[in-house]
Structure formats: structure tokens, C-alpha cells
């Protein structure tokens, strides 16, 4: 039995928004999360599936007016290998290379990874560190919002009925700026990570002029490590600074235990390992290494 009663193939954003405004309608692009949840009984069958894969606007991946534009319908495999992403958003490329297996990456979209609203989704954590904005289309028109504003709780986004993600925009990288992503997984799984982390930083000679650090899962929604960012900003780079950043993260983060993944104590330990790795990688890349 099909997990839906009606199927609509949308060819424009306006057509998709109109179809999704009807009760019981759900958007689908890669379908790697939605269809699996329906098949496993974790989500009620959809009355109508609205297919977004034929909407050209959702497939954009280009540089425009100082911004890197990535359509919500671009597959994570395409993002992982794209020269513009490799140049301006290394953390996002690294995150997308680690999402699922090859078959999943060839099908799953960045918009789906974000819209699922999990606090440790790899692509989303990278976008948070990269200070992404998202364009949203709905019955009331279009709006732009910070990426962090999309999340209400685990698996719950702030998108209203009929709204879809159109594209993400990131500032184009400048000399002296770089990013990095890393995660720890259970050995047997391609599911959510035990812990993941992304860093973007800007360096001025031997100083960190600014940094953004995103950690997941460190709460019900994606989080920035504000205390770590404030600590390293304007400081000379050194091994001691990295150690201070690690201690600040461990003292300010609030990790929890998960029966399926890891205990809080283990996550506290891993947080320092990951932060050291991504800080060092971003610093070296920002210097042209």
C-alpha cells in the first residue's frame, strides 16, 4: 500500500506552495527521512506528497552579489564536490561528504537535512557556523531568516503550513577566512552522530579576529558556542588559546546522555577533541595551508 493517496509533481515554487497549503500535504525531495519514517510507522501516512525535485529555483548553486546561493533541492553529493562550496564553505563540503552512504548522498537534499530539524544534523551544523540565511516561500510571500530561527525543538521546525525552503545564502569567503567540520559516529551506523562540530574563523596575521562555533547535539535545537567565540576573538593564536577554548566549551556546554548513542560524560570528553581538530584545521586553511 502506498504511504500516500495523492502525488503532485510541482514545477515552480508557487505551484508547490499552493499544493502544500492543503491539509495533509507534505513536501518531498530526496525523501530519505520522510518516506522512511512513514514506512516504519513513526509518521502518519501523507494524504498528498508534493514532489519538489523538478523546481529549477531549488537547484541553484552559484555565487551572486557576494553570497554563495545553494538551493534547498541540491543534493548533498553535489554540494560536497562543488568547487564553489570547496572554496567558500569547506565545513559544509566536509559535512555533506559524511551524510549517510553514497546512495543517500546522491538522493538527499540539503533542504531536507535542515527541515527535519534535528539538533545534530551534519549539514545544518555546518550552516550554523557559516552564518547562513535561508529564504522561505509560503502563502504569504517570501521571507529571509537566520538559519537558527528555523528550529523549535527536536524534529520540529518553525515552518508554517505551506512554507518551503527555497535556498540558503552564505557570505562568500575572503582571504584569511576558512571553516572546518568534524564528527564522531558509532562504528556501525550512518544515523545521527554522537557529536559534531563546525568552526568558521577569520584570522588577521597571528590573531583570531572572529570565530563562530556550532555544536550538536548540545540541546533541543542547534547551538552556537557563544562563550568560546568571545574567548578567542581578537586573541593571538597559540596552543594555549586552543586549550582555553576547550575548557570553556566543556564548562559552558550542556550535553545530555542518550541511550542509543552516548553518555554526557563521553560527549564532554569528545567535545574537546573535536573543537581542537576543527579550530586547528580552520586556522591552517585561513592561512593558506
N, C-alpha and C positions, 0 to 999 in steps of 0.2 A: 504494500500500500504506500502510495506517495505521501511524504510528510507535509504536503500542501495540496490545496484544492484548485488554485488558480496560479498561473505563471504569466508574468508580464515582462517582456524584454524592452527596457527603456532605451531610447536613443538620444535623449537630452536630459539635462539636469531638471528642466521644467517638467518634462514628462515623468521623471522619476518622483519628483516631489508631489505631483498630483496623484500618482498611484499610491504613494506611501501615506497619503493623508486619509486613506480609507481604513476602517477598523480591521485589525488582524493582518495588516500588510507588514512584511519585513524585507529590508534590503538584503541582497546577497551579491557578492562579487567572487572572491575565491571560495567562500562557503566552508573553509576548513574548520571554523569554530561552530557556526550556526547549525549547519546540517548534521555535524557530529552530535551536538547536544540534542537535537530533535530525535535522531536515531537512537540515542542512548536513554531517552526519556527524561533528560534533565531540563528540557524546554518543551512547552506545548507545541504541537504541530501548527505551522503557519497557515492561515487561510489563503494568503496570497504571497508569493515570492516575487519581488521586483528585482530583476537582474540588471546590474549596473555596468556590466562588462563591455557594453557597446557604446558607452558615452565618451566621445573623444575628449571632452574637457577634463575628465577624470584620469586621462592617460598622459597629461603633460609632464615633462621633466626637462626643465630649461632654466636658463639664467635670464632674469628680466629686472631692470631697474635696481640693481644691487641686491637682488633677492634670488635665492635658489628656490624655484617652484617645483613641488613634487605632488602630482595628482594623487588623490586618495585611492585611485584604482590601479596605480602602478604596482606591479608585483615586487615582492621583496627580493627576488632573484635579480631582477633588472636593476633595482636600487643598489644592491650590493656591488655590482660590477660597473656601474655607470661612471664614466670619467669625471663628470661634474660633482658627483657625490664623493668620489675618492679625493677630489681636490679641495672641496669646501666643507665636507661633513664626514670626516673619517670615522667618527664614532657611530654614525648611522650606517655606514657601509659595513663596519665590523659587526654591529648588532644584527643587521639583516642577513649576514652570512651564517649566523648561528641560529636563526629561527627554523625550527623543525628540521626535516630532512629535505633532500633535493626535490622530491615531488611536491612537498608542501610549499617550499620556497618558489617554485615555478607557478603556483596557483594562488597562494595567499597574497593579500594586498596590504599595503601599509595602513590604509584607512581601516580595514578590518582589524588589524592588530591593535590600533588605537581605540576604535569604537567599542571593542569588547571590554574596555575599562578595567583591566586587571592591573594591580599596583606594581607588578614586576614584568610586564610585557616588554620584551627587549627593545623593539623599535620605539616604543613610547618613551622609555627611559632615556634613550639617546636624544629624542626630540626635545625632551625637557631640558637637558643640558645644553642643547643648541639654541634654546630660547625661541622655539618655533611658535609661529602664529598659525591658526587654522581658519580657513574660510568655510562657512557653513551656509547651506541653502535650505530654505524652508518655505512654508506657505506665506510667511510674512516678508519674504525677500531674502537678502543675503546679509551676513554679518561676519566680522572678523573677531577672533577671540584668542587670548593666550592659551597655549596647549593645556596648562594646568587647570583652566576653568572648565574643562570637559568632564571632570571626574567628580562624582558624588560619593561613591563608595565602591567596594569590590564588585566588579561586574555591572556597575550602574553608572551610566553616563548622564550628562545634563542635556543631551539632545532631546528636543521635543518631538512629538508625533509629526511625521512628515519631513523632518530635517535629515539631511545627509552631509557628510564631509565632502568638500569639493577638492581642496588642495591644502598643502602645508607650505609655508614660506619661511625660509631661514636666511639670516644675513649672510651674504657672500663673504667667505673668509678673506682676510687681509694678511700681508706679511707679518709674521710674529704671532699668528693665531693658529691654533690646532685643537684637535679633540681626540678622545680615545674612549673605548668601551671594553669592558671585560665582565665575565660572569662565572659562576660556579654552578654546575649541574650535578644531579645524581647520576652515577655512571650509566645506568640502564635507560635513562629517559630522554625524551625530546619534549617534555612538558615544561612547566614553569621552572625557572631557576631557583636554587637555594638563595642566591643573592646575585644581584647585578648592579653595575655602576657605570656611569659615564661622566666624563670631565671635559669641559671646554675651558681653555685658558688663553690669555693674551700676555705675551712677555715683552718687556722693554729692556733690552740688554740682559743683565743678570737678575732682573726683578720680575716678579709676577705682578702685572698691572691689574689683572682682573681674572676671576675664575668663576665657573658655575659647576656645581657638583650635584648629580642626581643619583638617588639610591632607591633600589626596590628589592623586596618589599620592606618598607620601613613605616608602615601604617596602612590605613584603609585606602588611601589614594597615593599617587606618586608624590615624592617629596624632593625638595632641594635641601641640601645640607648647608643652610644659611650660615651657621657658626663657622664651618670650615672655610667657606668662601670669604667671610670677613677676616678670618685669621691670616690667610695667605695673601690677600690683596695688598699690593704695594711693598711686599717683603722681598728681600734678596733670596734667591733660590739657594737651597742647601739641603743636605740630608737631614739636618736638624729640623728644618721647616717641615719637611715631609713627616717626620716623626711627630711633631707637634700637631700636624693636621690629623694624623691617625688617632692620636689621643683625644683630640677634640671631637672627632666623629664618634668614637666609642663612648665618650661621656655624654654626648648630646642626642644620639640616635635612640630610638625606642623599638628594638627588634622584638619579635614575639616567636614563640615556639609553634611549629607546625608538625602535626603527627605524620604527615606524608613526606615532609621534606627535611626539616632540620630544627634543632632546638635553638632558643635565643642565644645561649652562650656560644654555640658554634658560629652563629651568624655574627656575633660581636667579634670573634676572632677573625673570621673571613673578611669582615669589613675593612680591617686594617691592611690585609694582604691585597685586596682589590684596589683600595684607594692608592696605595703606594705604586701599584702597577700602572694604573691609568694616569696618575699625576706625572710619573716619570716618562711615560710614552708621549703624553701630550706636550710636555716640556721639550723633549727632544725634537718632536716634529715641528714645534713652533720655531725652533732654532734652525730648521732646515735639514735636520738629520734624517 
